[in-house]
Structure formats: C-alpha cells, structure tokens
Amino acid sequence: MLKVWGRNTSINVQKVMFAVGELGLPHERYDVGGPFGKLDTPEYGMLNPNRLVPTIDDNGFILWESNAIVRHLSQRYGRGTLSPADEMTFAKADAWMDWSLTSLYSDIITTCFLQLVRTPAKSRDVAAVDAAARRVGQKLDVLNRQLAGRAYIVAEHPTIADVAVGTLMYRYFNLKLPRPSLPNVDAWYERLMARPAYRQHVMIDFKPMLVDGA
C-alpha cells in the first residue's frame, strides 16, 4: 500500500493527495511536519534527507519532492488519465507543472499566504502582498487564454497540470486579495471544486493556521 508522509495542511502534501485521490489509490498518510514534528527523527531522515514533506513509499520505492511524486504516481497508475498517453501532451502538462512553481508558487504561497496568514498584521508587508497579487493576476491571464475552449489545462479531463496549478488555487481564491476578472480560470476552478478528490484533499480550511494578530 502507498504510504504518504506529511500533514494535510501542507500545500505540497495536498498536491500529492489530490493526485492520490484522483487515481483512487489505497493509501495511508502519516501526520508529520508543522505542529506534528517528527521531521528531525533518524527514521524520517532515512526516508528524506531534506527533512521536508511530502515523502512517499510506493511499495518499497521511496520518493520525495511533490512534483516528482505526482509525475511518478500518474505515470505508474494513471496513463491516459492524469498522465497523458501522448508524449507531446504529457510534455505540455509537465511544462504547466513547472510553470506553477516558477510563475505562481512564490507569489501565492511565499508572499501572499505567509504574509496574510502567518504574519501578524502589524508586521505585514502590504506593498509586497499587493505587488505579488498583481503579478499572479498577470500570470493567470496566460492560463485564462490557455483554458479558452477547454475544460482543463491540456485536455478535457484533469492531468498533472491541473493537479499542480489547481492545488494553489484554493488558497489564491480564499485569501483577501484583489483578483482580476478571468472567466475561464473561474470556470475551471469551479470544475475543480466539484471533484471529490479536490474537496477532500485541497479544500482544507487554513484559518487554524492564522497566527495571533494576523
């Protein structure tokens, strides 16, 4: 059985669990990281020398780094679904996975989420949040154009592209940020929210993560 290490409030664990849910894989998930600790144990260090989450054990195959895990699980268990069977379509989906990291992650998570949720209001860098939100809006316009006439990013069903980009969207749409009108992105996000795996593994209330004074 697949084993996953990582707390369910971690954005990168959510990404992996979204894929696990879409693939319908029997699994066990262990709470580590954040308030659960355990990352500094010798046992966890043997699994992941970076001492970060997530890490998986896929029937004896150990792997860390969330995008790599999503690709591995999708290629092994979801050829033709999460992992496009056509090599060129897979390459495009893979490019969108990288795009989620290079174009969205830092602004949504490292700046907006950390500033609005994990930083007291009196210490918040409002200018940095506003600038990051503007950049995200500009980048999502690229996605808005990609989604014209499509249900999902590269296909009519979810792929690894939607897993990687889509996991970020719950926080983006639920933080107090200015957001431009992007009807194709909005409709795609509604389709994601209708998926049981997304509701279970991504739509997790992050209000308990608010620090005092945030």
Secondary structure, DSSP 8 states (H G I E B T S, - for coil): -EEEES-TT-HHHHHHHHHHHHHT--EEEE--SGGG--TTSHHHHHH-TT--S-EEEETTEEEESHHHHHHHHHHHH-BTTTB-SSHHHHHHHHHHHHHIIIIIIIIIIIIIIHHHHSS-GGG--HHHHHHHHHHHHHHHHHHHHHTTT-SSSSSSS--HHHHHHHHHHHHHHHSS------HHHHHHHHHHHTSHHHHHHT----GGG--TT-
